[in-house]
Amino acid sequence: MSDLTIYNTLSRQKEKFEPINPPYVGLYCCGPTVYSDVHLGNTRTFISFDLVYRYLKFLGYKVRYVRNITDAGHLTNEAGEGKNRMEDQAKLEKLEPMEIVQKYTVGFHEVCRLFNLLPPTIEPTATGHIVEQIEMTQKLIDNGVAYASNGSVYFDVNAYNAKGNNYGKLSGRNIDELIAGYRDLDGQDEKRNSIDFALWKKASPEHIMQWNSPWGSGFPGWHLECSVMSTKYLGKQFDIHAGGMDLKFPHHECEIAQNVGACGNEPVRYWMHTNMLNFNGQKMSKSLGNSILPMQFITGEHPLLDKPYSAMTVRFLFMQSHYSSELDITIKGLQDAEKGLRKLMNAAKYLAELKFDTATSDEQQDKLIQELCNECKTVMDDDFNAPKLLATLYELATQINIYYNDGKKVSNISKATFNQLQTTYNGYLFDVLGLSDEAAAGNNDALDKVMQLVIDIRKQSRETKDWTTSDKIRDALKNAGIEIKDSKDGTTYEIG
């Protein structure tokens, strides 16, 4: 169906995309842990895989996209021990844990809406699959790769490897080094080996979120939920598993082990991971004071921001960097993204106003437009290369602007090429990149009326040779980010 290639984290190389059961594609992305506001790094991951989802659909695949909600069992350290974040936040805010879950799930969905993320086809929750998690835990025990200890259940990494498996192959971790690097942790004496991770944890009496199980009252480990939900909704083997690179180890490494241990086969064909975010060259973190929430970009309420930036500007900024590359956010980068987005949106508006002229086409120009349109697919087939797609759309926008300024008519390409230009530009800008014209989406009737009045006053000034007033209007509008464009067909304005 396509020439799409994907960089597979597991094989560490690009591979041709061959779905298990075409035209159907199974895509799983690790969703948010809803104990706090979703942070910007998470948002980049979800936007990146929204792009993947959109492009697969654009190519004609029938995609089942599963993105989970972690509302139980997310323990804080690599060994699957430590404090439960949901419980800690519930106590801090003096709320029930499920109130915390609801509060931050609603907030996450609002961020998704603002950033124009398509909803997944299935959005399962950890608490909605406790029974299945207990069942998979029991199966792992029955298959000899897990053991119960003092009311908890742990995955036995050594037993797993003794069966010919390789725990650590996704992340490239060495087991001996991992064992040596683990410190004494709570519950360590319950384990056979320090590297073993929790599938089910015994709950203390004061633990709020707990469920009955064959091993006593407790709660599931963090890694188990994704194995359970991906298997339930996508099968024992599916096409793409996505997430941030911070999840490669231990989360995704543990997922592979759980799935192989329970189902007897590798769960995923292609593993994809997004890279990290920096701000002004430094890793974004609360301790450095440069951790900016998605909504803070929109409101501008953060000391490091010079002004508010729209959700589409941030999305556009993310698209300027390949999902697998580190992205450094700067004020200059945000300002440039704002201008770049406006250029592409203006071109889309101009494209809608162009009229095809039946004059003879220019073979060289016809070929240029066709090549640029075809290049859009070529670059996206190369591991979803959004930055190169944007560069190609810029070139197409330049051609559109030339047509627009030449009387809004297209006369030097064939009708078929003109149709290809329209479908390609709009398809990749809106459907694939998921960008939208926020200015056009609002109610601009009032602005249009005001601008028409201003244009009329300026026209009268020019007719009476009142150049001072005419220039003053032009310069004032320019300072406000509005450009007046004069042509033989009249005067229009452009924001940006």
Residue pairs with C-beta under 8 A, 6 or more apart in sequence:
1 22
1 23
1 59
1 60
1 61
2 17
2 59
2 381
3 16
3 381
4 16
4 17
4 59
4 380
4 381
5 14
5 15
5 16
5 17
5 381
5 382
5 383
6 14
6 15
6 17
6 240
6 270
6 272
6 383
6 384
7 13
7 14
7 15
7 272
7 324
7 383
8 14
8 15
8 269
8 270
8 271
8 272
9 170
9 248
9 271
9 272
9 273
10 169
10 170
10 268
10 270
10 271
14 382
14 383
15 270
17 270
18 269
19 25
19 61
19 239
19 269
20 26
20 237
20 238
20 239
20 269
22 61
23 60
23 61
23 62
24 61
24 62
24 63
24 64
25 56
25 61
25 62
25 63
25 64
25 239
25 240
26 63
26 64
26 66
26 234
26 235
26 238
26 239
26 240
27 49
27 52
27 53
27 56
27 63
27 64
27 65
27 66
27 238
27 239
27 240
27 242
28 65
28 66
28 67
28 68
28 226
28 229
28 230
28 234
28 238
28 240
28 241
28 242
28 268
29 45
29 46
29 49
29 65
29 66
29 67
29 120
29 241
29 242
29 243
30 67
30 68
30 70
30 226
30 242
30 243
30 244
30 247
30 251
30 252
31 46
31 67
31 68
31 69
31 70
31 123
32 38
32 42
32 69
32 70
32 104
32 108
33 70
33 71
33 74
33 85
33 86
34 69
34 70
34 71
34 86
34 100
34 101
34 104
34 105
34 108
35 74
35 85
35 86
35 88
35 89
35 100
35 101
35 104
36 85
36 89
36 104
37 104
37 107
37 293
37 295
38 104
38 107
38 108
38 111
38 293
38 294
39 284
39 291
39 293
39 294
40 277
40 284
40 291
40 292
40 293
40 294
40 297
41 244
41 246
41 276
41 277
41 284
42 244
43 111
43 115
43 294
43 314
44 274
44 277
44 318
44 327
45 242
45 243
45 244
45 274
46 67
46 112
46 115
46 117
47 115
47 117
47 315
47 318
47 434
48 242
48 274
48 318
48 323
49 67
49 242
49 272
49 274
49 323
50 116
50 117
50 118
50 434
51 319
51 323
51 384
51 386
51 432
51 433
51 434
52 240
52 242
52 272
52 384
53 63
53 65
53 118
53 120
54 118
54 431
54 432
54 433
54 434
55 380
55 384
55 432
56 63
57 63
58 427
58 431
58 432
63 121
64 121
64 122
64 233
64 234
65 118
65 120
65 121
65 122
66 120
66 121
66 122
66 123
66 124
66 229
66 230
66 233
66 234
67 120
67 122
67 123
68 123
68 124
68 125
68 126
68 225
68 226
68 229
69 101
69 105
69 108
69 123
69 124
69 125
69 126
70 125
70 126
70 222
70 225
71 86
71 98
71 101
71 105
71 125
71 126
71 127
72 86
72 97
72 126
72 127
72 130
72 209
72 219
72 220
72 225
73 84
73 126
73 201
73 219
73 220
73 221
73 222
73 224
73 225
74 84
74 85
74 86
74 222
75 81
75 82
75 83
75 84
75 85
75 198
75 201
75 221
75 222
76 82
76 83
76 84
76 85
77 185
78 182
78 249
78 250
79 182
79 185
79 194
79 195
79 197
79 198
79 250
80 197
80 198
80 201
80 221
80 222
80 223
80 250
80 254
81 185
81 186
81 187
81 188
81 198
82 185
82 186
84 207
84 209
84 219
86 97
86 100
86 101
86 209
87 97
87 207
87 208
87 209
89 100
90 96
90 97
90 99
90 100
90 208
93 100
95 103
96 208
97 208
97 209
98 127
101 127
111 294
111 295
112 119
114 294
114 295
114 298
114 311
115 294
115 311
115 312
115 314
115 315
116 311
116 312
116 315
116 434
116 435
116 436
117 434
118 434
122 233
124 229
124 232
124 233
126 133
126 220
126 225
126 229
127 209
129 225
129 228
129 229
129 232
130 211
130 220
132 228
132 229
132 232
133 200
133 220
133 224
133 225
133 228
134 200
134 211
134 213
134 214
134 220
136 199
136 224
136 227
136 228
136 231
136 258
136 262
137 146
137 153
137 199
137 200
137 213
137 220
137 224
138 214
139 262
140 146
140 153
140 155
140 199
140 258
140 261
140 262
141 147
141 148
141 153
143 261
143 262
144 156
144 159
144 163
145 155
145 156
145 159
145 160
145 163
145 257
145 261
146 153
146 154
146 155
146 156
146 199
146 261
147 153
147 154
147 156
147 192
148 215
149 190
149 191
150 190
150 202
151 202
151 215
151 216
151 217
151 218
152 187
152 190
152 198
152 200
152 201
152 202
152 215
152 218
153 198
153 199
153 200
153 215
154 190
154 191
154 192
154 196
154 197
154 198
154 199
155 196
155 197
155 198
155 199
155 254
155 257
155 258
155 261
156 192
156 193
156 196
157 167
157 175
157 193
157 195
157 196
157 197
157 257
158 192
158 193
160 167
160 257
160 260
160 261
161 167
161 175
165 257
165 260
165 261
167 175
167 195
167 253
167 257
168 174
168 175
168 178
168 249
168 253
169 256
170 248
170 249
170 252
170 253
170 256
170 271
171 248
171 249
171 252
171 253
173 249
173 253
175 195
178 195
179 193
179 194
179 195
182 194
182 195
185 194
187 198
187 201
188 194
197 221
197 223
197 250
197 254
198 221
199 220
199 221
199 223
199 224
199 258
200 213
200 215
200 218
200 219
200 220
200 221
200 224
201 218
201 219
201 220
201 221
202 215
202 216
202 217
202 218
203 209
203 210
203 217
203 218
203 219
207 219
209 219
210 217
210 218
210 219
211 217
211 218
211 219
222 251
223 250
223 251
223 254
223 255
223 258
224 258
226 251
226 255
227 255
227 258
227 259
227 262
227 267
230 238
230 241
230 255
230 259
230 267
231 259
231 262
231 263
231 267
236 259
236 263
236 265
236 267
237 265
237 266
237 267
237 268
237 269
238 267
238 268
238 269
239 268
239 269
239 270
240 268
240 269
240 270
240 271
240 272
241 252
241 255
241 267
241 268
241 270
241 271
241 272
242 272
242 273
242 274
243 251
243 252
243 272
243 273
243 274
244 273
244 274
244 276
245 273
245 274
245 275
245 276
246 276
247 273
248 273
252 271
255 267
256 266
256 267
256 268
259 265
259 266
259 267
260 266
260 267
272 323
273 324
274 323
274 324
275 323
275 324
275 325
275 326
275 327
276 283
276 326
276 327
277 283
277 284
277 326
277 327
277 329
278 284
278 326
278 327
278 328
278 329
279 290
279 292
279 304
279 328
279 329
279 330
280 290
280 304
280 328
280 329
280 330
281 328
282 288
282 290
284 290
284 291
284 292
284 329
285 291
289 303
289 304
290 304
292 302
292 304
292 305
294 311
294 314
296 302
296 305
297 305
297 308
297 309
297 311
297 313
297 314
298 308
298 309
298 310
298 311
299 308
300 306
300 307
300 308
300 309
305 331
306 331
309 334
309 337
309 338
310 338
310 438
311 438
312 341
312 435
312 436
312 437
312 438
313 334
313 337
313 338
313 341
314 334
314 337
315 434
315 435
316 337
316 338
316 340
316 341
316 390
316 435
317 327
317 329
317 333
317 334
317 337
318 327
319 386
319 387
319 389
319 390
319 433
319 435
320 333
320 337
320 340
320 386
320 387
320 390
321 327
321 387
322 383
322 384
322 385
322 386
322 387
323 384
323 386
324 383
338 496
339 496
340 390
340 394
341 435
342 495
342 496
343 394
343 397
343 496
344 390
344 393
344 394
344 397
344 429
344 435
345 435
345 437
345 439
345 440
345 496
346 397
346 494
346 496
347 396
347 397
347 400
347 401
347 425
348 425
348 426
348 429
348 430
348 437
349 437
349 440
350 400
350 401
350 403
350 404
350 408
351 400
351 421
351 422
351 425
351 426
353 404
353 408
354 400
354 403
354 404
354 408
354 409
354 410
354 418
355 408
355 409
355 410
356 409
356 410
356 411
356 415
356 418
357 409
357 410
357 411
358 411
359 411
359 412
361 411
361 412
361 413
361 414
361 417
362 412
362 413
365 412
365 413
366 412
366 413
366 414
366 417
368 399
369 396
369 399
369 413
369 417
369 420
369 421
370 417
370 420
372 392
372 395
372 396
372 399
373 396
373 417
373 420
373 421
373 424
373 425
375 392
376 389
376 392
376 393
376 424
376 428
379 385
379 388
379 389
379 392
380 386
380 389
380 428
380 432
382 388
386 433
389 428
389 432
389 433
390 433
393 425
393 428
393 429
396 421
396 424
396 425
397 425
399 421
400 421
400 425
403 409
403 410
405 487
407 487
407 488
407 489
408 489
410 418
413 421
429 435
430 436
439 495
451 482
451 493
454 473
454 477
455 484
455 491
455 493
457 469
457 473
458 469
458 470
458 473
458 474
458 484
458 491
459 491
460 466
461 467
461 469
461 470
461 473
462 470
473 484
474 484
477 483
477 484
477 493
478 484
481 495
481 496
482 493
482 494
482 495
483 493
483 494
483 495
483 496
484 491
484 492
484 493
485 491
485 492
485 493
485 494
